[in-house]
Amino acid sequence: MALIASVPILLVIVLMIVFNKPAKIALPIGWAVAMLIALFYWKQDMTTTFAWALDGFLEAIGTLVIIFGAILIMNTLKHSGAVTAIQRVFNNVNPDRRIQAILVGFVFGAFIEGAAGFGTPAALAAPLMISLGFPPLCAAIVALIFNSVPVVYGAVGTPTNTAATVVSGAVTELGGDAEAYKMALTKYSAISQATCTFFIVIFGVYVMCKLFGKNKSGKEAFAALPFALFTSVVFDAFFLIMAFFFGPEFPSLVGAILTLFVVIPAARKGFLCPKEVWDFEPREQWDPSWLAKQAVKQDVDNGMSAVMAWVPYVLIALILVATRLNWFGLKTLLTGSAFKASITNILGNEKINWAWNWGWNPGIFPFILICILTFFLHKMPSEKVKESVSDTFKQVLGAAIALFFGVSMVYIYRNTGMNAQLTDDSMLLVMAEALARIFQSAYIVVAPIIGVLGAFMSGSNTVSNTLFAGLQFQTATLVRMSPVLIVALQNIGGAAGNMICVNNVVAACATTGTMGNEGRIIKTNALPCLIYCLIAILVLGGMILLGMDPLGLAAAAG
C-alpha cells in the first residue's frame, strides 16, 4: 500500500529531476495519478475525492494571492525606477568586494527575500552586484548561496505559514492550538537558521575569493571574518526577536531592514572591515565563462531619490506591524466576517468546507494596496503600469499551476481514508507509517533531506512544504519525535534547497546573462547546501534526541 501511495510523488520527482519537466507540468500529472489511486485503489467514492480535490484548489488561492502581490510590488518598483535608486545607495559604501558581497548579496538579498521571495533575490541582488563590478557568474553563485537563511520567512512568511496551515488540522486533532503551533514552528526554525547565518555569510565570501579572486585563494576571505561576524550577530539579533515575538511575517523583511540601517553606516566608516581592499582582476583578464552571454534588460533609471524609492517598503513594513500587533483594532477588523469568503458543504459533503480570510492576506493588504498607491506616488506612466502587471501575470502563471495542483494533491493524500472501501487510513498515513518503520530514530537525518528534495524539484520552499509538511508531521508522531521540530527540519531543508533548485539557478543565470552555467552553479552550491542541513540536524536533531517536545504534540500522539 505504501508503495502504491508513493507513486504520484515518485512520479513527480522523476519527471522533474530525470526528464527536467517544470513543476507546472509534473504536478498536474502527479495530481491525476493520485486521483486515480484514490478512486480505483483506495476505492473512495467519486464525490468525496473530487470534493477534497476542489477544496485543495480553493485553499491554494490564498498563497497564490500572496505570491502575486509580492511579485507585483517588485515589478512595480523595477518599472518605476525605484530599484535603480536603491542600487545607488550601495555604490559608494565600501570599495572592498567582500564587504559589498555581504551587504548586497546577503543583507539586501535577505530583505528582498522577506518582501517577495520566489527567486527575486537573484533577480535583484545579483544584477546589483554586477552593476558594482562583480563578474556576472560570481554574482549568480554568491546570491544563490546567500539566499538560504531568510527563505523560511520569504514573501512575508509564506513558506512557514504554509507549513503550519498544511498541518493545522492534525495539530487540532492532537488537542493542540494551530496558532501556537505556527509560532513554535517560527521560533525553532529561526533558531536553526540563525545558527547557520555566520557559516553562510563567510562561505559565500570564501567561494567568491576561491573561484573569482586574483590568487584563487579562499584564505583571502578570512580578512572579512570580523565584519561577517558583526553582520551575522546584528542580523540574528533582529531576526530572532522578530521570530520569537511577532511571527513568520517579520524575521526576514523587518530584520533585514533594521540590519541595513546598522551595517551600512558601519561599512562606510570601515568598522571591522579589512585594512587592505580586495578586488577582482581587471575586467579584460576575467575568464570568458564568467561573463554574460546575452544582454540583460536594464532597470528604469529616472533619477528618483533613494528616500522616495524606499517609501513603498517602509509603508509595507508599517502596515504589517500595525495589523499584526492590532494597532487601532486593525487585526480585529480585517479578521472579521466582513473580510471572509467561504463555501460550505462542497459537492454536498458536510465535512468539507472552505474559508478564506482575504482581508488578512498580505498579498492584498498591504502589497496590492501599496502597488496601487505607488503607481501614483512614483508617477508611473500607464504603459509602465501595464508592463508591471503583465510581467507579474507571466511570472506567476507557472507558480499558479504548480500550487493549485500541488495543494490539491496534498488534500487528496491527507483525506483518502474518508468514505474509502480499502482502508480508513489515508495515503499520507500509510506512507508515514512506512517511513517510520524504515528510519525510526534516524529520521532526524531524513527530514531536512526531504525538504531539500522538495525545493530542488519544485523550485520553492513553499511548494516543498505544501507537498511534505503533512508527511513530516505524521511521521514525527509515529516515531515519537516532536512534530514541531521535524517540520522545522523540513522547513529548513526547503530553504537550503533554494541554493541548488533548478528554477532558482535558471532564474539567476537568466538575470545575470550567464545561461549555460546551471550545472556548474548547482555543483558549486551543493556543498554549502549539505553543510547547511548538517548544522540543522545538529541543532534541531540534538533537541529531539534530548527529548524536547514543544507543545507536547509527540506525547499527545501516544
Disulfide bonds with the S-S distance in Angstrom:
none
